[in-house]
């Protein structure tokens, strides 16, 4: 039965490979999105942009809140 199920499942091998690849890409993207080092660097860029007048206080506060929420989610994991 193992050989038969293996042969019948063979056409699904490319789909399984694509699904595995999609999971790997998702995991890597999520790892980067919640990376504390990247978040802190982005916070510094927001602060620099605020000081340079490139973003308003409201925009900077909104960006900082979003980044801090991502940082907190990472720490809860």
ABEGO torsion letter per residue (X at the ends): XAAAAAAAAAAAAAAAAAAAAAAAAAAAAAAAAABAAAAAAAAAAAAAAAAAGABBAAAAAAAAAAAAAAAAAAAAX
